[in-house]
Amino acid sequence: MKTRALFIILTSVCLLALMANCGQKKQKAATETTAAAEITDLQNLQAEDGDGETNTDALGKPLGVKSGIIEYTYSGDKTGKSTQYFDDYGMKSAVYAEIVQQGEPSKGWSLTIGEDQYMWDPGKPGEGMKAKNPMAAMMTGKSAEEMETLTASMYEQMGMAKSGTEMFQGKACTVYKGDMGKVLIWKGLLMMMEIRMGDVVSRQEVTSIKTNTPVDTKYFKIPDNITFSELPGF
């Protein structure tokens, strides 16, 4: 089932964003990938507020920014765009994406509420997938320093190492890079990701970012007209 395949990829990003992209190197998986599979829940962790001081409200949560709306574009092996809406330091996050890969267009929504993740294709009303967020338990109760260590460790396992900072869209981003590419993170938010798999290059980057802005609660409502099937194994 295409939805199942893409949900497996979805639950592995952004701390596992590189791993998700590695998973797409298999031809079958790449063929089955839809927009929702490319949606990142952006849970690379760095809980600090805007002035660099520790924000206790953000501790143990995915992001170091309370709320926001971010627009991304995709280029390379896939093209398209997505918009992420988040609140409560990433504990509530909704992403809508429109992606074209291998000539096949797709659209998808992903909604993360605490430990639960929901995903559905608006073109297939009535059905969706649900799973537990594999990162939630790992984040619980951890300080900013502990989560940064966790982040660095996971990137190291993927051949990426922390490599200073870089300005992108006016933000001083933490850089992780290696032979396969580079990732820029700001307060847990994915700002840019460029991955190379042989001759294939995949790039995702922020084109617009608004933070600490009110976000309509409608984006965080679980659709009541969709039956969500449990995705086992997470």
C-alpha positions as CSV (number, residue, x, y, z in Angstrom):
1,M,0.0,0.0,0.0
2,K,1.5,3.3,-1.1
3,T,0.2,5.1,2.0
4,R,1.9,2.6,4.3
5,A,5.2,2.9,2.5
6,L,5.3,6.7,2.6
7,F,4.2,6.8,6.3
8,I,7.2,4.6,7.2
9,I,9.4,7.3,5.6
10,L,7.5,10.1,7.2
11,T,8.1,8.9,10.8
12,S,11.8,9.0,10.3
13,V,12.4,12.7,9.6
14,C,14.0,15.3,10.4
15,L,16.3,13.9,13.1
16,L,16.2,11.0,10.8
17,A,15.7,13.0,7.6
18,L,18.9,11.8,6.2
19,M,17.9,8.2,6.9
20,A,14.6,8.8,5.2
21,N,16.3,10.1,2.1
22,C,18.6,7.1,2.2
23,G,15.6,4.9,2.2
24,Q,14.4,6.5,-1.0
25,K,17.5,5.3,-2.9
26,K,15.7,2.0,-3.5
27,Q,13.8,2.2,-6.8
28,K,10.6,0.7,-5.5
29,A,10.4,3.0,-2.5
30,A,11.2,6.0,-4.7
31,T,8.4,5.0,-7.1
32,E,5.9,4.7,-4.3
33,T,6.9,8.0,-2.6
34,T,4.2,10.6,-2.5
35,A,4.0,14.2,-1.2
36,A,3.2,13.1,2.3
37,A,6.3,10.9,2.4
38,E,8.4,14.0,1.8
39,I,6.8,16.0,4.6
40,T,9.1,16.5,7.5
41,D,7.9,16.7,11.1
42,L,11.2,18.6,11.7
43,Q,12.1,17.1,15.0
44,N,15.8,17.9,15.2
45,L,16.2,19.2,18.6
46,Q,17.6,22.5,20.0
47,A,15.3,24.0,22.7
48,E,16.4,27.7,23.0
49,D,14.5,30.9,22.8
50,G,15.3,33.8,20.5
51,D,17.9,35.5,22.7
52,G,19.9,32.3,23.3
53,E,18.7,31.7,26.9
54,T,17.2,28.4,27.9
55,N,13.4,28.4,27.5
56,T,12.0,26.0,30.1
57,D,8.6,25.8,28.2
58,A,10.5,24.2,25.3
59,L,12.4,21.6,27.3
60,G,11.6,18.0,26.1
61,K,9.8,19.4,23.0
62,P,10.8,19.2,19.3
63,L,11.5,22.9,18.6
64,G,13.0,25.9,20.2
65,V,10.3,28.2,18.8
66,K,6.8,28.3,20.1
67,S,4.8,28.7,16.9
68,G,5.2,29.5,13.3
69,I,4.5,29.0,9.6
70,I,7.2,27.8,7.2
71,E,7.2,27.4,3.5
72,Y,9.6,25.0,1.7
73,T,10.5,24.3,-1.9
74,Y,11.9,21.0,-3.2
75,S,14.3,20.6,-6.2
76,G,16.5,17.9,-7.7
77,D,15.0,14.4,-7.9
78,K,11.7,15.8,-6.8
79,T,10.1,19.2,-7.2
80,G,7.3,21.0,-5.4
81,K,6.5,22.9,-2.2
82,S,5.2,22.4,1.3
83,T,3.9,24.5,4.2
84,Q,4.4,23.6,7.9
85,Y,2.2,25.0,10.7
86,F,3.3,24.4,14.3
87,D,2.5,25.4,17.8
88,D,3.5,24.4,21.4
89,Y,7.2,24.1,20.4
90,G,6.4,21.5,17.7
91,M,4.2,19.3,19.9
92,K,1.4,20.2,17.4
93,S,2.5,20.3,13.7
94,A,0.7,20.1,10.4
95,V,2.3,19.9,7.0
96,Y,0.7,20.1,3.6
97,A,2.9,19.2,0.6
98,E,2.5,19.0,-3.2
99,I,5.3,17.0,-4.7
100,V,6.2,15.7,-8.2
101,Q,8.6,12.8,-8.4
102,Q,9.5,10.7,-11.4
103,G,6.7,12.6,-13.2
104,E,4.0,11.6,-10.7
105,P,2.3,14.4,-8.8
106,S,0.9,13.9,-5.3
107,K,-0.5,15.8,-2.4
108,G,-0.6,15.0,1.3
109,W,-1.3,16.2,4.8
110,S,0.7,15.1,7.9
111,L,-0.5,16.0,11.4
112,T,1.5,15.3,14.6
113,I,-0.1,15.7,18.0
114,G,2.2,14.8,20.8
115,E,3.1,11.1,20.3
116,D,0.5,10.5,17.6
117,Q,1.1,11.1,13.8
118,Y,-1.7,11.1,11.2
119,M,-1.3,11.1,7.5
120,W,-3.8,11.3,4.6
121,D,-4.1,12.0,0.9
122,P,-6.8,14.6,0.3
123,G,-7.4,12.9,-3.1
124,K,-8.4,9.7,-1.2
125,P,-11.2,10.8,1.2
126,G,-12.1,8.5,4.0
127,E,-8.7,6.7,4.6
128,G,-5.5,7.5,6.3
129,M,-2.7,6.1,8.4
130,K,-1.8,6.6,12.1
131,A,1.3,5.7,14.0
132,K,3.2,6.7,17.2
133,N,5.9,9.3,16.8
134,P,9.2,7.4,17.5
135,M,10.9,10.5,18.7
136,A,8.5,11.5,21.4
137,A,9.8,9.1,24.1
138,M,13.4,10.0,23.3
139,M,12.7,13.7,23.9
140,T,10.7,13.4,27.1
141,G,12.3,15.3,30.0
142,K,15.5,16.0,28.2
143,S,17.3,19.3,28.4
144,A,18.5,21.4,25.5
145,E,22.0,20.1,26.0
146,E,20.9,16.5,26.1
147,M,18.8,16.8,23.0
148,E,21.6,18.5,21.1
149,T,23.9,15.6,22.1
150,L,21.2,13.2,20.9
151,T,21.0,15.1,17.6
152,A,24.7,15.1,17.0
153,S,24.9,11.4,17.8
154,M,22.2,10.4,15.4
155,Y,23.7,12.5,12.6
156,E,27.1,10.9,13.3
157,Q,25.5,7.5,12.7
158,M,24.5,8.8,9.3
159,G,28.0,10.0,8.4
160,M,27.2,13.6,9.2
161,A,29.2,15.7,11.7
162,K,28.5,19.1,13.3
163,S,30.4,21.7,11.4
164,G,29.9,25.2,12.9
165,T,27.2,27.6,11.9
166,E,26.0,29.2,8.7
167,M,23.6,32.0,7.9
168,F,20.5,31.1,5.9
169,Q,17.3,33.2,5.6
170,G,18.7,35.5,8.2
171,K,19.1,32.7,10.8
172,A,22.3,31.4,12.3
173,C,21.9,27.7,11.6
174,T,23.8,24.7,13.0
175,V,25.5,22.9,10.2
176,Y,25.7,19.1,9.9
177,K,27.6,17.8,6.8
178,G,29.3,14.8,5.4
179,D,30.1,13.0,2.2
180,M,26.4,12.6,1.4
181,G,25.5,16.3,1.8
182,K,24.6,19.0,4.2
183,V,21.8,20.0,6.6
184,L,21.1,23.4,8.2
185,I,19.1,23.5,11.4
186,W,17.8,26.5,13.4
187,K,16.2,25.8,16.8
188,G,15.1,22.4,15.6
189,L,13.6,23.6,12.3
190,L,15.0,22.3,9.1
191,M,16.2,25.2,7.1
192,M,18.0,23.5,4.3
193,M,18.8,19.9,3.4
194,E,20.8,18.8,0.3
195,I,21.5,15.1,-0.1
196,R,23.5,13.4,-2.8
197,M,23.0,9.7,-3.6
198,G,25.4,9.0,-6.4
199,D,24.3,11.2,-9.3
200,V,20.9,12.0,-7.6
201,V,20.6,15.3,-5.7
202,S,17.7,16.1,-3.5
203,R,17.3,19.6,-2.0
204,Q,14.7,21.1,0.4
205,E,14.9,24.6,1.6
206,V,13.0,27.3,3.4
207,T,11.7,30.1,1.3
208,S,9.6,31.9,4.0
209,I,9.6,31.6,7.7
210,K,7.3,33.3,10.3
211,T,7.9,32.5,14.0
212,N,6.1,33.2,17.2
213,T,3.0,34.1,15.2
214,P,-0.5,32.9,15.9
215,V,-1.5,29.7,14.0
216,D,-5.1,28.8,13.3
217,T,-6.1,25.8,15.4
218,K,-8.0,24.4,12.4
219,Y,-4.7,23.0,11.2
220,F,-4.3,20.8,14.3
221,K,-7.8,19.1,14.2
222,I,-7.9,15.4,13.4
223,P,-10.4,14.9,10.5
224,D,-13.5,13.2,11.7
225,N,-14.4,11.9,8.3
226,I,-11.3,9.8,7.9
227,T,-10.8,6.3,9.2
228,F,-7.1,6.0,10.3
229,S,-5.5,2.5,10.1
230,E,-2.8,1.8,12.6
231,L,0.6,1.4,11.2
232,P,2.4,-1.3,13.3
233,G,6.0,-1.4,14.1
234,F,6.5,2.1,15.5
